[in-house]
């Protein structure tokens, strides 16, 4: 117990790094995923296939392999990233693929008639997207997206494997010094759980909040 | 019972798999933890626990998706509670959940790469071993990535065929 208390400040530093990485990844993947997802749903054919391939390829490869590829592989092409940015970009690229699919699913779930109606009253494409489709698609987008955010926080544990001292590696360093693995791992698990469970709860509450809409 | 299952599902779903892998290894005594068999077993036990937690949710959603009318029909022809579950709800649920089930299998397949961090000699571990010995970084990942992709897609294709075979008629 006292050991857990003693190591808490150190774990706190690790937790901050975990949150930092997760936040960057969430923002990057949200921005890229929104643009590419809309392009996938409405874009021209020559845009469709590259995005389709990107999304399928990245979702088909283990995240760990992707992180190692970016960190150890890209320097061959003279792209030298620090371990922090290599991990952030690998995670963001991976998550972008998931956000693309969530956006596509949400946008395509809006009945075709809505778009046609918007066109009939003379709205431009941007107006149709922003004023007709986006508000309706939002409730289909948020719950799975929050799940993706939970996945990001969990996936960020993998950045410890390229030497970033996040919560995961902080736990292991404490264990390396004290030789009491089990209580420390459980403590770490509880810290991850606290973050992710609150996110999961938000997602569930949003789902309940949007449940009033009848198809 | 319900609360215990819910606690298990919520805990496992909200904690990184990597941490669970380390946690299970750390429960072994150091001497035994070093042996390859122990490591292989330790790496394979969190994955079912992890996938299981996801499948619980999948099956619950599947059971909810069985149309109310089917259950009522079963009641109308005088089936007991257990008969309704066995002959009406479970077979229908199985067909409904197949797509989610195959998604869960695919991500489980990708998660096996995590076993490399506790030195189970699987594909990612082998890749890193070759990399440290030959310094041919890009070649290794260029070979390993398509291997994962090819296996993943083969798995996906097989599962899609099963799905189509059992698809709920429209």
Interface residues (C-beta under 8 A of the other chain):
Chain A: X57 X60 X61 X62 X63 X64 X65 X68 X69 X72 X73 X75 X76 X150 X153 X154 X155 X156 X157 X158 X160 X161 X168 X171 X172 X175 X181 X182 X185 X186 X188 X189 X192 X193 X196 X197 X200
Chain B: X10 X11 X13 X14 X15 X16 X17 X18 X19 X20 X22 X23 X26 X27 X110 X111 X112 X113 X114 X116 X117 X124 X127 X128 X131 X137 X138 X141 X142 X144 X145 X148 X149 X152 X153
